[in-house]
Amino acid sequence: MPESIYSERIKNLPPYLFAEIDYIKRKKIEEGKEIIDLGIGDPDLPTDNLIVSAMIEEVKNSKNHSYPSYEGDFSFRKAFVDWYFRRFRFEFSPSDCIALIGSKEGIAHSFLAFVNPGDIVIIPSPGYPVYGIWTSFAGGVPYEVFLDEEKDFLLDIESVPSDILSRARMVWVCYPNNPTTACASAEYYDKLSFFVKKYGFVLAIDLAYSEIYTDETKKPVSFFEVVRRRDISAIEFHSFSKTFSMAGWRLGVAVGNPDVISALLKVKTNTDSGVFRAIQLAGRTALENYERITPKIRDVYKSRRQKLESALSEAGFNFYRTNATFYIWVKCNGDSKDFAKELLDKYGIIVTPGIGFGKGGEGYFRISLTIPDDKIEKVCDIIKSIDINSLSYGKEP
Ligand SMILES: Cc1ncc(COP(=O)(O)O)c(C=O)c1O
């Protein structure tokens, strides 16, 4: 089929970065070698039985078989805002939130709600690739702000020139951050809210990892928890994928300023027809049992983090110390793609090169803690055996 059938937006997509890594992986597997994949951020833990049982019951109920409502079932949205209050001590009404077919769906559609062709969208680099790609799909122009380890990977809004800020339609932040694992403080959100009010852009906050933290005394904060008002043009995206190990179920929530939420809903009513009601009702069970279900999930990642971090330290790697996400953001001081290829070739380990998240990710790689515990032990032994001085990455030929 000739490429001319493709739209410009498809043709302009960046080339697939990981083709060479995939090629080495396939070759190794053909040779019968074992590969440990630390690249994928897909929770390996099964969904809790309470949620699965609720789903089984709701699937049997024929009332759930028709089209769901666009905004989401009232009882699901009520359970969400009740949970939000328990977790963040800020009260939303069920009409301030909508159900999403996974947060990625809502994130993508929000660009159609707020971005006109030629508009600027401020995005982090490194960052979740969907922000940049959907800016372009909507005809907008991404303005990348590099995240700097010395500034704790916080998107430095003060570094953006005021003529850019006044032309920006959206600003995206994600904390706890994928891929850097950094968290935002209340002071940081306070400062951002000042810029939202001054420049009038829509602030989008991606909270996909808000519930994956290691220290109970330092829980990640939310934007609305800090600003304590809804009359500010901001929207938060929440996900069930990581919080409840429900990635395959496709369930998320957008919550925030009612006008911002209703603009996103307008796009969605003309695109999809909501989330299968049985999934929303199982999601309601998840939210109602959050305090029972999620500590176990956090404990697993915490113990894996301790093991892998100590193996990395033993081998001499430098990585960012964090309290959240199920990733480790490790320095490789050179071409991250070459480093990942060498690690796979010599040690059979797959990691994600930082460049895959944008130019600001170069010089780092991301390790994911979503592999089963028996493999964690194995990969720790391999990491400890790495002689980093023998790796050729980042060195002059
Ligand atoms: C930063 C970030 N946001 C959003 C998502 C999307 O999550 P989901 O669509 O499964 O809710 C992901 C998934 O990996 C992510 O890493």
The ligand as an SDF file (V2000), in Angstrom:
LIG
                    3D

 16 16  0  0  0  0  0  0  0  0999 V2000
    2.3010    9.2300   32.7470 C   0  0  0  0  0  0  0  0  0  0  0  0
    1.1930    8.3560   32.2510 C   0  0  0  0  0  0  0  0  0  0  0  0
   -0.0150    8.8890   32.0760 N   0  0  0  0  0  0  0  0  0  0  0  0
   -1.0450    8.1690   31.6270 C   0  0  0  0  0  0  0  0  0  0  0  0
   -0.8970    6.8380   31.3180 C   0  0  0  0  0  0  0  0  0  0  0  0
   -2.0660    6.0910   30.7650 C   0  0  0  0  0  0  0  0  0  0  0  0
   -2.6180    5.2250   31.6740 O   0  0  0  0  0  0  0  0  0  0  0  0
   -4.0200    4.5350   31.4230 P   0  0  0  0  0  0  0  0  0  0  0  0
   -4.5170    4.9510   30.0670 O   0  0  0  0  0  0  0  0  0  0  0  0
   -3.7720    3.0840   31.4840 O   0  0  0  0  0  0  0  0  0  0  0  0
   -4.9240    5.0480   32.5090 O   0  0  0  0  0  0  0  0  0  0  0  0
    0.3440    6.2270   31.4900 C   0  0  0  0  0  0  0  0  0  0  0  0
    0.5340    4.8030   31.1540 C   0  0  0  0  0  0  0  0  0  0  0  0
    1.5730    4.2510   31.1260 O   0  0  0  0  0  0  0  0  0  0  0  0
    1.4170    7.0060   31.9750 C   0  0  0  0  0  0  0  0  0  0  0  0
    2.6350    6.4860   32.1560 O   0  0  0  0  0  0  0  0  0  0  0  0
  1  2  1  0
  2  3  1  0
  2 15  2  0
  3  4  2  0
  4  5  1  0
  5  6  1  0
  5 12  2  0
  6  7  1  0
  7  8  1  0
  8  9  2  0
  8 10  1  0
  8 11  1  0
 12 13  1  0
 12 15  1  0
 13 14  2  0
 15 16  1  0
M  END
$$$$
